[in-house]
Amino acid sequence: MERIASFCVDHTTLLPGMYLSRQDGEVKTWDVRMKRPNQGDYLSPAAAHTIEHLFATFARNSRFGDHVIYVGPMSCLTGFYLLTQGLTDQQALTLTTEAFAWMADYDGPIPGASERECGNYRLMDLPAARAACAAMLPVLQSLDADQLRYEARR
């Protein structure tokens, strides 16, 4: 079998940021990398689960919501995938930056965190999620659309 695209990225040099991981027609898969891989500092499962609920809710309810296909965590606990269709690179960056600003300040009930709505609704940590989003926000705010490629951030 051929190696998939995400395994071809050199994770030893990958820094926190936002990267276009792949493009399939109009569908863009964004790597929202919050933690440097293999450095021992990862998102906790509860923080990642909370961010997943918040990020997906914000993204789908934003002005870009009709262009959001999927938001989900990387199982390595270093970030998230955001799949969009019909957004420019700048719009995807704007969406992500706005989502992280909102999540960093969010202080309410976690959307979808009930037994009826989620398969592991007790695995949530809003304070840790807020802290992780607040730490990522300056990284996103420092980017512009021409820096959203792996090779542009080395």
C-alpha positions as CSV (number, residue, x, y, z in Angstrom):
1,M,0.0,0.0,0.0
2,E,1.1,3.6,-0.6
3,R,1.8,5.9,2.3
4,I,-1.0,8.3,3.0
5,A,-0.2,12.1,2.6
6,S,-0.2,12.8,6.4
7,F,2.5,10.2,7.0
8,C,4.7,11.9,4.4
9,V,4.9,15.1,6.5
10,D,8.2,15.3,8.5
11,H,6.8,15.4,12.1
12,T,10.2,16.0,13.5
13,T,10.1,19.6,12.1
14,L,6.4,20.3,12.4
15,L,5.5,23.4,14.4
16,P,2.2,24.5,15.8
17,G,0.2,26.3,13.1
18,M,-2.4,25.7,10.4
19,Y,-1.5,23.8,7.3
20,L,-3.3,22.6,4.1
21,S,-2.9,18.8,4.6
22,R,-4.5,17.8,1.3
23,Q,-7.0,19.0,-1.3
24,D,-9.4,16.7,-3.1
25,G,-11.3,18.7,-5.7
26,E,-12.9,21.6,-3.7
27,V,-12.5,19.8,-0.3
28,K,-9.5,21.1,1.7
29,T,-8.3,19.2,4.7
30,W,-6.6,21.6,7.2
31,D,-4.2,20.4,9.9
32,V,-4.7,22.7,12.9
33,R,-1.6,21.7,14.7
34,M,-1.7,22.8,18.4
35,K,1.2,20.9,19.8
36,R,4.6,20.0,18.4
37,P,4.6,16.3,17.6
38,N,6.6,13.8,19.8
39,Q,7.7,16.3,22.4
40,G,5.8,14.9,25.3
41,D,3.3,17.8,25.5
42,Y,-0.1,16.7,24.2
43,L,-3.7,17.7,24.6
44,S,-5.4,15.6,27.3
45,P,-8.2,13.4,26.0
46,A,-10.8,15.4,28.0
47,A,-9.5,18.7,26.7
48,A,-9.4,17.4,23.1
49,H,-12.9,16.1,23.4
50,T,-14.1,19.4,24.7
51,I,-12.4,21.3,21.9
52,E,-14.0,19.0,19.4
53,H,-17.5,19.8,20.7
54,L,-16.8,23.5,20.9
55,F,-14.9,23.8,17.6
56,A,-17.5,21.8,15.6
57,T,-20.3,23.8,17.1
58,F,-18.7,27.2,16.4
59,A,-17.6,26.3,12.9
60,R,-21.0,24.9,11.8
61,N,-22.8,27.9,13.3
62,S,-20.4,30.5,11.9
63,R,-20.9,32.6,8.7
64,F,-18.8,29.9,7.1
65,G,-20.9,27.0,8.4
66,D,-22.3,25.9,5.1
67,H,-18.7,25.3,4.0
68,V,-17.6,23.1,6.9
69,I,-17.6,19.4,6.2
70,Y,-16.0,18.1,9.4
71,V,-14.1,19.0,12.5
72,G,-12.4,16.3,14.4
73,P,-9.4,15.5,16.7
74,M,-6.1,13.9,15.7
75,S,-5.8,10.7,17.7
76,C,-2.2,11.7,18.4
77,L,-3.6,14.5,20.5
78,T,-1.6,17.2,18.8
79,G,-4.4,19.0,17.0
80,F,-7.5,18.9,14.8
81,Y,-8.6,18.4,11.3
82,L,-10.9,20.9,9.7
83,L,-12.4,19.9,6.3
84,T,-13.9,22.7,4.2
85,Q,-15.4,23.1,0.8
86,G,-15.6,26.4,-1.1
87,L,-13.5,28.5,1.3
88,T,-10.4,30.4,0.4
89,D,-7.3,29.9,2.5
90,Q,-7.9,33.2,4.2
91,Q,-11.5,32.4,5.0
92,A,-10.4,29.0,6.5
93,L,-7.8,30.9,8.6
94,T,-10.4,33.5,9.7
95,L,-12.8,30.8,10.7
96,T,-10.2,28.9,12.7
97,T,-8.9,32.1,14.4
98,E,-12.4,33.2,15.3
99,A,-13.2,29.7,16.7
100,F,-10.1,29.6,18.9
101,A,-10.8,33.1,20.2
102,W,-14.3,32.1,21.1
103,M,-13.2,28.8,22.7
104,A,-10.5,30.5,24.7
105,D,-13.2,32.7,26.3
106,Y,-16.1,30.2,26.4
107,D,-17.7,29.8,29.8
108,G,-20.9,27.9,29.4
109,P,-22.3,24.4,29.0
110,I,-20.4,22.3,26.6
111,P,-22.7,21.7,23.5
112,G,-23.6,18.1,23.0
113,A,-22.3,17.0,26.4
114,S,-25.2,14.9,27.6
115,E,-25.7,11.1,27.7
116,R,-28.3,11.4,24.9
117,E,-25.9,13.4,22.6
118,C,-22.4,12.0,23.2
119,G,-20.9,8.6,23.6
120,N,-18.5,9.7,26.4
121,Y,-20.1,12.9,27.7
122,R,-18.3,12.8,31.1
123,L,-14.9,13.1,29.4
124,M,-14.8,16.9,29.3
125,D,-12.4,19.5,30.7
126,L,-13.4,23.0,29.8
127,P,-10.6,24.8,31.8
128,A,-7.9,22.7,30.0
129,A,-9.6,23.3,26.6
130,R,-9.8,27.0,27.2
131,A,-6.1,27.1,28.2
132,A,-5.1,25.1,25.1
133,C,-7.1,27.3,22.8
134,A,-5.7,30.5,24.4
135,A,-2.2,29.2,23.9
136,M,-2.9,28.4,20.2
137,L,-4.6,31.8,19.5
138,P,-1.4,33.9,19.1
139,V,0.0,31.2,16.7
140,L,-3.1,31.6,14.5
141,Q,-3.2,35.4,14.8
142,S,0.4,35.5,13.5
143,L,-0.3,33.7,10.3
144,D,-1.5,34.9,6.9
145,A,-2.9,32.9,4.1
146,D,0.4,32.5,2.3
147,Q,1.9,30.6,5.3
148,L,-0.6,27.8,5.3
149,R,1.6,25.2,3.7
150,Y,4.0,22.9,5.5
151,E,7.0,24.1,3.5
152,A,6.1,27.8,4.3
153,R,6.5,27.3,8.1
154,R,9.9,25.6,8.3
